[in-house]
Amino acid sequence: MNRFLSIICALVFCFQLSAQDRFTYITDRQFFDPTELIGYQFVPAGMEKPGDYNNELSPDEYSFGITAKNLYIKGEELAGVFSINNINTTDYGFRLNLMNARNPALQGHLKVILTKNRFVEALVFKRSKTDSEIIFLLAQIPSEEKSADKAFFTDYGEFVVNEIDSIWGDKIVPFFRIDSDRKMQQRLVPEDSVSIQFIEKIEIIEKVKKSKKKKKKGSDIVAEDSGEELAEVENSEEEEEEEEEEPVDDDEESEEIEGEEEADDSIEDKPIVKTKIVKTHFVEIRSLLQYDDGTSEIKVWSFPINKVAERTDDAARPGEEKHQISFQTEKGKELFLYLTSDRKATAFEMGSIRYELR
């Protein structure tokens, strides 16, 4: 299997085995279009039936999973699969018109209630025309968890890429993971250990050029190099002779000559060291994988990058994704980082997997 594809399959496997042990918080995701509901699972914290009861729920009691064709409901007497006939946009949010997959006579709806900032605060479910509506409330994120999320995840506007080269050495920690092929969405938590790092490795290579040797024969110097180098040596000797202005005692001169004769019969130049700086770049993706036997491990995938380029969508409006930075791997695949018009990072994409910032 292609390595790039096998990594995507591993991440999807992580989607499927991720246990839902937490509520869906109101601020987990904004919804601007009905299609953004597809692949999302809501886990409410409260349940109300007007004039009847008001119950608090635990995370394992009820859930609503939305796919392109069906609504999957978990929870006591409401459990079942409902076909989605259509999704309409309304003044309160969205309305899914439903039909029970096993009993077409059971036709109801699911209302998705949005806040003014496009967060889901409640679901209103009606099983059939004769049943009453039941309200499912989403939880507010606890202040401690909100502070921890802010410190851990990379927020919109926090990661700015003014120049492509400035990205190396940085890291983003996404908040959301979406598989567009399989229509699956997952809100990440710190325990998932998901991060994307842009790595630059610098290697300093020193190349030593062999030294040149010049042989001496008495007072005459014979160079192994070109005649031009010999001339330079002779000129140097003449300059040294001209600088000798004071007479030298005969005994002292003799000692110097004898010392030269006893020395090594060659002169060795200092070796020439040439330094070369080699930069290599990698994009490293880290994630916790959970296996069906209950074990888990943190996996790291490293992609050597051959080329980085940038594309621009001139039709993008302020705040929309205008810039796309492409990282071409050694295998010819591409990874993408998306930036707004003011060059703030919004998401990272690998194949069908999209990581969004908080």
Residue pairs with C-beta under 8 A, 6 or more apart in sequence:
1 9
3 331
4 329
4 331
4 333
4 351
5 351
7 285
7 301
7 350
8 179
8 350
8 351
8 352
8 353
10 289
10 299
11 177
11 179
11 287
11 353
12 179
12 182
12 184
12 353
13 289
14 287
14 288
14 289
14 290
15 177
15 179
15 182
15 184
15 186
16 184
17 290
17 291
17 292
18 186
18 192
18 290
19 290
20 41
20 43
20 59
20 60
20 63
21 59
21 60
22 43
22 59
22 189
23 43
23 44
23 45
23 59
23 138
23 139
24 41
24 42
24 43
24 44
24 120
24 138
24 139
24 187
25 138
25 139
25 140
25 141
26 115
26 119
26 120
26 121
26 138
26 139
26 140
26 141
27 119
27 140
27 141
27 146
28 119
28 141
28 187
29 36
29 40
29 119
29 120
29 176
29 185
29 187
30 117
30 118
30 119
31 37
31 93
31 94
31 112
31 114
31 118
31 119
31 120
32 118
34 87
34 88
34 89
34 94
37 66
37 87
37 94
37 96
37 112
38 66
38 67
38 68
38 183
39 66
39 67
39 178
39 179
39 182
39 183
39 184
39 185
40 65
40 66
40 185
41 63
41 64
41 65
41 66
41 185
42 63
42 64
42 65
42 66
42 120
42 123
42 136
42 138
43 59
43 62
43 63
44 57
44 62
44 63
44 64
44 123
44 136
44 137
44 138
44 139
45 56
45 57
45 137
45 138
45 139
46 54
46 55
46 56
46 57
46 136
46 137
46 139
47 53
47 54
47 55
47 57
47 62
47 134
47 135
47 136
47 137
48 54
48 55
48 134
48 135
48 136
48 137
49 132
49 133
49 134
49 135
50 132
50 133
50 135
52 132
61 75
61 76
62 73
62 74
62 75
62 76
62 78
62 136
63 72
63 73
63 74
63 75
64 71
64 72
64 73
64 110
64 123
64 125
64 136
65 71
65 72
65 73
65 74
66 72
66 84
66 96
67 84
67 183
68 84
68 183
69 83
69 84
70 81
70 82
70 83
70 84
70 101
71 81
71 82
71 83
71 84
71 96
71 98
71 110
72 81
73 79
73 80
73 81
73 82
73 125
78 125
78 127
78 134
80 100
80 101
80 102
81 100
81 101
81 102
82 98
82 99
82 100
82 101
82 106
82 108
82 110
83 98
83 99
83 100
83 101
84 96
84 97
84 98
85 97
85 98
85 99
86 96
86 97
87 94
87 95
87 96
87 97
88 94
88 95
88 97
90 111
92 111
92 113
92 114
93 111
93 112
93 113
93 114
93 120
94 111
94 112
94 114
95 109
95 110
95 111
95 112
96 109
96 110
96 111
96 112
97 107
97 109
98 107
98 108
98 109
98 110
99 106
99 107
100 106
100 107
100 127
100 128
105 128
106 127
106 128
107 128
107 129
108 125
108 126
108 127
108 128
108 129
108 131
109 125
109 126
110 123
110 124
110 125
110 126
111 123
111 124
111 125
111 133
112 120
112 123
113 120
113 121
113 122
113 123
113 124
114 120
114 121
115 121
120 138
121 137
121 138
122 135
122 136
122 137
122 138
123 135
123 136
123 138
124 133
124 134
124 135
124 136
125 133
125 134
125 136
126 132
126 133
126 134
141 149
148 190
149 175
149 190
149 358
150 358
152 173
152 190
153 173
153 174
153 175
153 188
153 357
153 358
154 172
154 173
154 174
154 175
154 345
154 357
154 358
155 357
155 358
156 344
156 346
156 357
156 358
157 344
158 344
158 345
158 357
159 170
159 172
159 344
159 345
159 357
160 342
160 343
160 344
160 345
161 167
161 325
161 337
161 339
161 343
161 345
162 343
164 308
164 310
164 325
167 198
167 325
167 337
168 198
168 199
168 200
168 281
169 198
169 199
169 200
170 197
170 198
171 195
171 196
171 197
171 198
172 195
172 196
172 345
172 348
172 355
172 357
173 194
173 195
173 196
174 188
174 194
174 195
174 196
174 347
174 348
174 355
174 356
174 357
174 358
175 187
175 188
175 356
175 357
175 358
176 185
176 186
176 187
176 188
176 355
176 356
176 357
176 358
177 185
177 186
177 188
177 194
177 353
177 354
177 355
177 356
178 184
178 185
178 186
178 353
178 354
178 355
178 356
179 185
179 352
179 353
179 354
180 352
180 354
181 352
182 352
188 194
191 288
192 287
192 288
193 286
193 287
193 288
193 298
194 285
194 286
194 287
194 288
194 355
195 285
195 286
196 283
196 284
196 285
196 286
196 348
196 355
197 283
197 284
197 286
198 281
198 282
198 283
198 284
199 281
199 282
199 283
199 284
199 302
200 279
200 280
200 281
201 279
201 280
201 281
201 282
202 277
202 278
202 279
203 277
203 278
203 279
203 280
204 275
204 276
204 277
204 278
205 275
205 276
205 277
205 278
206 273
206 274
206 275
206 276
207 273
207 274
207 275
207 276
208 271
208 272
208 273
208 274
209 271
209 272
209 273
209 274
210 271
211 268
211 269
211 270
211 271
211 272
212 224
212 225
212 268
212 269
213 224
213 266
213 267
213 268
213 269
214 221
214 222
214 223
214 224
214 225
214 233
214 266
214 267
214 269
215 221
215 222
215 223
215 224
215 265
215 266
216 222
216 260
216 265
216 266
216 267
217 265
218 261
221 230
221 233
221 234
221 237
221 267
222 230
223 229
223 230
223 233
280 304
281 304
281 305
281 308
282 302
282 303
282 304
282 305
283 302
283 303
283 305
283 327
283 329
283 335
284 300
284 301
284 302
284 303
285 300
285 301
285 303
285 350
286 298
286 299
286 300
286 301
287 298
287 299
288 296
288 297
288 298
288 299
289 296
289 297
289 298
289 299
290 296
291 297
303 327
303 329
303 330
303 333
303 335
304 329
304 330
305 327
305 328
305 329
305 330
306 328
306 329
306 330
307 326
307 327
307 328
308 325
308 326
308 327
308 328
309 325
309 326
309 328
310 323
310 324
310 325
310 326
311 323
311 324
311 326
312 322
312 323
312 324
313 321
313 322
313 323
313 324
314 322
316 322
316 341
317 341
318 340
318 341
318 342
319 340
319 341
320 340
320 341
321 338
321 339
321 340
321 346
321 347
322 339
322 340
322 341
323 338
323 339
323 340
323 341
323 343
324 336
324 337
324 338
324 339
325 336
325 337
325 338
325 339
326 334
326 335
326 336
327 334
327 335
327 336
327 337
328 334
329 335
333 351
335 348
335 349
335 350
336 348
336 349
336 350
337 345
337 347
337 348
337 349
338 345
338 346
338 347
338 348
338 349
339 345
339 346
340 346
345 357
346 356
346 357
347 354
347 355
347 356
347 357
348 354
348 355
349 355
